[in-house]
Structures are given as structure tokens and as C-alpha cells.
Amino acid sequence: MEAEADVMIVGAGISGLATSLGLHRLGIGSFVLESSDSLRTTGFAFTRWINAWKALNALGLADSLHQHHVTLDGNVTSSRITGLQTFEMSFKAEGKHGDHEVRCVKRNL
Ligand SMILES: Cc1cc2nc3c(=O)[nH]c(=O)nc-3n(C[C@H](O)[C@H](O)[C@H](O)COP(=O)(O)OP(=O)(O)OC[C@H]3O[C@@H](n4cnc5c(N)ncnc54)[C@H](O)[C@@H]3O)c2cc1C
């Protein structure tokens, strides 16, 4: 197969496809290579950090995703054997690079 494109992108995951879409909006053609022959649908939710949401917003995709999102305050992990809490992480804490936020879009709403 012959194809002409300004940019070659390896991998049709969310990063590759978002990059291709962003380039397309700027009038730059790209060609996306994907080694897998089928879609993978593992995972239970769509969780991104604040910078990824900024990128999705710039692509005009964030609003539709926000309609189904819940903001996560943090993550608590417990042992199923003892019932004791083993780990806790707040997503509201101010990180090294400033405030961050995690949002989770439930699938199958
Ligand atoms: C087990 C597991 C569960 C997860 N669950 C969740 C979840 O519930 N919610 C969530 O938000 N995130 C989840 N994640 C994280 C999520 O998968 C990643 O954040 C996201 O997929 C990263 O996107 P990406 O485009 O950077 O990479 P990927 O999604 O990994 O995409 C890279 C693509 O490049 C292709 N590729 C690789 N090498 C080549 C090559 N040489 N030539 C051509 N194609 C190539 C791969 O086949 C793949 O399709 C999970 C990850 C794992 C491993």
C-alpha cells in the first residue's frame, strides 16, 4: 500500500488518534500505523489527568465526555483478606506541577 502524509504516527491508541485529529484540524495530513488487527475494550472507565483533559478540550472532545464524567477525589485501596486499608491517595493534593484533577467517565451509562 502506498500513502502520502506529512507525519507518520505509530500506534492508534488514544495518543496517536488524538495527535492525528489535532494535526488534521491544523491542515496537516498524517498516516497512522497500528499493529493490532482488532479493537481492545479492556478497562472499566476513562480516567485522565488534567493535561489530557486540556488536550481533549482543545480537540473539542471534552464537552461530550464531561456529560458522563464524575470527578474523583482520591483513591483508597483495602485488603480483601483483612479489610484493612493499605493505601490512600488524594487527587486534590497540590502536586509538584500544581493542582491536578482526575475525572472518570463511566462506560455503559
Ligand atoms: C490492563 C490495563 C488496564 C487499563 N485500564 C484503564 C482504564 O480502565 N481506564 C483508563 O483510562 N486507562 C486504562 N489503562 C491505561 C490506558 O490503556 C492508557 O492510558 C492508554 O491506552 C494510553 O494510550 P496510548 O495511546 O498512549 O497507548 P496505547 O493505548 O497503548 O496505544 C498504543 C498503540 O500502538 C500500537 N503499537 C505499538 N507498537 C506498535 C508498532 N511498532 N507498530 C504499530 N503499532 C504499534 C499498539 O497496538 C496500541 O494500539 C489501562 C492499561 C492497562 C495496561
The ligand as a MOL file (V3000), in Angstrom:
LIG
                    3D

  0  0  0     0  0            999 V3000
M  V30 BEGIN CTAB
M  V30 COUNTS 53 58 0 0 0
M  V30 BEGIN ATOM
M  V30 1 C -4.5120 -3.6830 31.9060 0
M  V30 2 C -4.7610 -2.2090 31.6830 0
M  V30 3 C -5.9850 -1.6480 32.0650 0
M  V30 4 C -6.2240 -0.2980 31.8840 0
M  V30 5 N -7.4180 0.2080 32.2550 0
M  V30 6 C -7.6910 1.5120 32.0410 0
M  V30 7 C -8.9650 2.0400 32.3800 0
M  V30 8 O -9.8520 1.3600 32.8690 0
M  V30 9 N -9.1730 3.3500 32.1430 0
M  V30 10 C -8.2220 4.1540 31.5780 0
M  V30 11 O -8.4950 5.3260 31.3670 0
M  V30 12 N -6.9960 3.6960 31.2570 0
M  V30 13 C -6.7170 2.3880 31.4840 0
M  V30 14 N -5.4680 1.9040 31.1820 0
M  V30 15 C -4.4580 2.8160 30.6740 0
M  V30 16 C -4.7040 3.0950 29.1970 0
M  V30 17 O -4.7150 1.8720 28.4880 0
M  V30 18 C -3.5830 4.0020 28.7010 0
M  V30 19 O -3.5070 5.1820 29.4780 0
M  V30 20 C -3.8370 4.4130 27.2670 0
M  V30 21 O -4.1660 3.2920 26.4640 0
M  V30 22 C -2.5630 5.0550 26.7140 0
M  V30 23 O -2.8430 5.4430 25.3890 0
M  V30 24 P -1.7190 5.4640 24.3160 0
M  V30 25 O -2.3620 5.8600 23.0230 0
M  V30 26 O -0.5750 6.2730 24.7900 0
M  V30 27 O -1.1490 3.9560 24.2340 0
M  V30 28 P -1.9180 2.6150 23.8030 0
M  V30 29 O -3.3650 2.6570 24.1090 0
M  V30 30 O -1.0900 1.5170 24.3850 0
M  V30 31 O -1.7890 2.6220 22.2280 0
M  V30 32 C -0.5810 2.3040 21.5610 0
M  V30 33 C -0.9540 1.5900 20.2720 0
M  V30 34 O 0.2380 1.4210 19.5000 0
M  V30 35 C 0.2140 0.1440 18.9030 0
M  V30 36 N 1.5940 -0.1950 18.6040 0
M  V30 37 C 2.5870 -0.4260 19.4880 0
M  V30 38 N 3.7340 -0.6620 18.8530 0
M  V30 39 C 3.4570 -0.5690 17.5250 0
M  V30 40 C 4.2420 -0.7000 16.3500 0
M  V30 41 N 5.5600 -0.9610 16.4060 0
M  V30 42 N 3.6470 -0.5410 15.1490 0
M  V30 43 C 2.3230 -0.2580 15.0690 0
M  V30 44 N 1.5140 -0.1060 16.1420 0
M  V30 45 C 2.0890 -0.2630 17.3660 0
M  V30 46 C -0.4560 -0.7470 19.9330 0
M  V30 47 O -1.0330 -1.9030 19.3330 0
M  V30 48 C -1.5300 0.1970 20.5010 0
M  V30 49 O -2.7680 0.0910 19.8200 0
M  V30 50 C -5.2140 0.5400 31.3380 0
M  V30 51 C -3.9790 -0.0180 30.9580 0
M  V30 52 C -3.7520 -1.3730 31.1300 0
M  V30 53 C -2.4170 -1.9660 30.7090 0
M  V30 END ATOM
M  V30 BEGIN BOND
M  V30 1 1 1 2
M  V30 2 1 2 3
M  V30 3 2 2 52
M  V30 4 2 3 4
M  V30 5 1 4 5
M  V30 6 1 4 50
M  V30 7 2 5 6
M  V30 8 1 6 7
M  V30 9 1 6 13
M  V30 10 2 7 8
M  V30 11 1 7 9
M  V30 12 1 9 10
M  V30 13 2 10 11
M  V30 14 1 10 12
M  V30 15 2 12 13
M  V30 16 1 13 14
M  V30 17 1 14 15
M  V30 18 1 14 50
M  V30 19 1 15 16
M  V30 20 1 16 17
M  V30 21 1 16 18
M  V30 22 1 18 19
M  V30 23 1 18 20
M  V30 24 1 20 21
M  V30 25 1 20 22
M  V30 26 1 22 23
M  V30 27 1 23 24
M  V30 28 2 24 25
M  V30 29 1 24 26
M  V30 30 1 24 27
M  V30 31 1 27 28
M  V30 32 2 28 29
M  V30 33 1 28 30
M  V30 34 1 28 31
M  V30 35 1 31 32
M  V30 36 1 32 33
M  V30 37 1 33 34
M  V30 38 1 33 48
M  V30 39 1 34 35
M  V30 40 1 35 36
M  V30 41 1 35 46
M  V30 42 1 36 37
M  V30 43 1 36 45
M  V30 44 2 37 38
M  V30 45 1 38 39
M  V30 46 1 39 40
M  V30 47 2 39 45
M  V30 48 1 40 41
M  V30 49 2 40 42
M  V30 50 1 42 43
M  V30 51 2 43 44
M  V30 52 1 44 45
M  V30 53 1 46 47
M  V30 54 1 46 48
M  V30 55 1 48 49
M  V30 56 2 50 51
M  V30 57 1 51 52
M  V30 58 1 52 53
M  V30 END BOND
M  V30 END CTAB
M  END
